[in-house]
Amino acid sequence: MNVLKIAAFSDGDTGGNPAGVVIADQLPAEAEMQRIAAEVGFSETAFAAPVESGWRVRYFAPETEVPFCGHATIALGAALARQYGNGVFNLRLNQADITVEGRQEGNTLMAALQSPPTHSSAAPAALVDAGLALFGYSRTDLDPRIPPARIHGGADHLLLCLDSREALAAMTYTLDEGRDFMRRENLVTITLAHAEAPQRFHTRNPFASGGVYEDPATGAATAALAGYLRDIGWPHNGQIDVVQGEDMGMRSLLHANIPPETGSSIRVSGTVRFMA
């Protein structure tokens, strides 16, 4: 089975988050998709097969299936555009129907997804304290302008916004403890963020629930973050840029457009590079 290896949200010819992409006449058996994802070893592999309304898509991390993966969707959009031409492709996920647009302009490949609906809620104090303890942070490390929250843009995340870039860079945790915590709390990732400016954020995304220490670019979490910023009235002016992966040496660039309607889909876009 041909597995394309594509880095989504790249910084030109470098960076981005590698994803596996399998485009097949029909989806393999679930156990086979899990085996392939584990063998590929990237944080997610997207599997797509044609259906009447577009494409049936499922996402697998090395250790588990996830309901939605932004960077693998971006990678899939680029792969579909390369194979079928520029366009907007309908995707049927396990829990939502979304679209991804893929296009090639010269030597540049770009893609943009429309996330599932977004929603958020204040994080309970016990959840916040446990999340901070996982990384060795305290409440004094938090940015009081952006309270901790459970955020959703196709998958559930805990958001902890830190008041300094230095605190974000110092992130460390134990994978096994992170896995236990995220699975117990039904979190796909934890989003650690720092607001450099109202429209520019730096983020890190531990993904222990899927057996991955950290993702260098996370489109689903960026959609969820953008939706939450809208919920709390943050001065985003309709868009934010997110820099992720710098502390991993894999700088990635994500852009989110934020419409005003509460709960509406977020458009997350970036460039793509095919890997050898």
N, C-alpha and C positions, 0 to 999 in steps of 0.2 A: 504494500500500500504506500502510495507516494505521500510523504509528509513534507509540506513546504515549511521552511523556517524563516520567519519574518519578524523583524524588530519594529514595533509600533511606537509612535510618539518619539521618533528619533530626533537627534540634534544634528541635522545635515546628514553626513555620511557616518556618524558615530552615534553611540548611545541608543536609547530606546529599550523597550522591554521585549525580549524574544518570545514569540508564541509559535506553537505548531498549528498548522492549518491542514485539514484533510477535507477535500472536496470529492465526494463519491456519489455514485448513482443511488445508493441507499446507505443509511447509517449502519455501521457495524453493530454487533451485539454489544450490550453495555459492558460486559466483562472485557471484551476486546478493546473498546475505547479506553477503558481504564488502564489496560495493559500497555497500550500504545502511548498514552500520556505519561505513564511512569517511565517507559523506555526513552521517550523524547527528553524528559527531565526538565522541561521549562515549567514556569509556574502554571500555565494553562495551555491546552491544545483545544482548538475549536474543530468540531466535526459538522459538516454541512452536507445536506442532500436535497435535491430539488423536490418541491411539492407544488401543488397547483397554484398556491398563492405566493410562492417565492421559494424560500429555503427553510428547511427544518434544521435547527442548530442546537447542539449541546456542547457543554464545556467541561473538560476534565482537568483537574490538577493531578499531580503525581499520586496523591493519596485519596482523592475524593472528587465527586462531581460538584460543581458550583452552579448556581442558578443563572448567573450573568457574569461575563468578564469583558470589561471595556477594551483592554488592549488587544485581546484575541479577536474581538469584533472588528476593530480597526484593521488588524492584519487580514482578516477574512475579506473585508471590503476591498482592500488593495488587491488581494488575490482574485476576487471576482471581477474587478475592473480590468485586470491584466488579461484574464481569460475571456471575458465577454464584452469588454468595452466599458467606457465610462457610464455610470448610471447610479440610480438609487435602487437598492435591493431590499425587498421585504424579508424579514427574518422572524420565524416563529420559534420562540424559546419555550422552556418548560413552563414559565409562569407569566409570560408577556409576549406581545407582538411589537417589534421595533423595526427600524430601518437603519441601513448603513449606506452611505454614499461613498463610492470609490472613483477616483479619477487620476489620470496620468497627464501631466503637462510637461512635455519634453522629457527630461530624465528624472523628473520629480513625481513621486507617487504620494497622493494624499488621500485621507479618508476622514469621514465625519459620521459619528453615530448619533442617533436620537435615543436617549436613554428611556427605560421604563419610567413611569411616574415616580416622583420623589416625595418623600415625607420624612419628618424628623420628630424627635421628642426629647425632652430633657433627660439626661442620664441620671439614674438613681445614685445617691451618694456612695452607697456600698460598691457599686460597679465602678465609679470613678476612682475611688480609693484603691480598689484591687488593680485597676488598669495602671494607675500611677506606680503602685508598688512593683508591678511586673518589670518596669523599666528603671526603677530606682529614683523616680521623680517624687515630688511632693506638690501640694496645692500651690505653694509659692512659685512653682515653675509655670503655672498656667497664665494665659492671657485673659484677664477678666472681661474683655470686650466680647469674647466669643466663648460662651459657656460650653462645657462638655455636653455631648449629645449622642444619642443613637441616631444615625443618619442612614437613609436608604435611597438608592437610585438604581434598583434592580437587585441589590444585595445589601445585607445589614453590616454596618460598620460602627465602631465606637470612635468618635472624634475627640481628641485631646489637643487643644491649640496651645502652644507653648509661647512664652513671652520673649524668647531669645533664639536666635539662629544657633548659638553655641549649644544650648540645651538640646536642640534638634540633632545637631551633629554628634552629640554624645550618646545617642540612643544605643542601648544594648539590652539584651534579655536572653533568657535560656529558652531554646526552641521547645523543649518538652513542656516547660511550664506555660509557655505561650499557647501551645496547642491545646493543653487541658483547659486553659482559661477561655480561649475563643470558642471551643466546641461546647463548653459548659454554658456559655452565655449566648450561643447561637450567633456568633459574629464571624463574618468571612475574613475581614481584616480589622486592624486598628489603624486609624488614620492619625498620624502625628503631624501637626501643621504649624507653620509660623507665618504670620502676615508681615511681609516686608513692606507692603503698601496696600491700600484698599483693593487694588486690582492685581496684585502680584503676591503669590503664596509659594512657600517652599514646603514640601511634604515628604514624609517617609511612610511606607505601608508594610509593616510586618504582616506576613501571611502564613502564620504557623498552622492555622486550621487546615491548610492544604499541604503542609509539610515543607513550606518555603520560608526561609528566614526573613526575606524582604523582597518586595517587588520594586524595580526601578521606574515603573510607570503604571499607574492604576486608573484606567478610565472610569470604571464603575464608582470608585471612591471619589474621583473628581466630580462626577455628576452629583453624587450624594452631598458632597461639600458645597457645591454651587447651589443646590436646592436649599440647604440649610442656611446659607448666607442670605438667600432671598427671604426665608422664613423669619429671620431675626432682624430684617431691615438693614443689613450691612450695606454700606455705600459702594456697591459693586459696579454701578452704572451700566448694567447689562452684560458684563463679561468679566472673566478673570483669566489670568495666565498662571499656570502652575509649573514650577521647576521641581523635578523629582529625580532621584537617582544620583545626585551629585556626590553624596557621601559614599556611594558604592563605586564611583568612577565610571558611571553609565548615565551621564546627564541626559535627561529626557524632558521634552517640552510639550505641555498639554494646554489647550485653549478651550474654555467653556463659554458658551453664549447662554444668558439667563433671561428667559422671557418673564414678564411680570406676573403671570397667572400662578397662584399658589398651587403647588403639586404638579405642575406641568413638566413635560419632558425637558431635559437639558441636552443641548447639542455640544458634544465634545469632539474636538478635531485635532489632527496632527499629521505629520509626515511619516513616511514608512520607508524602510530599506529592506530589501531582500538579502538574506544571508546565504553564504556559500553552503 
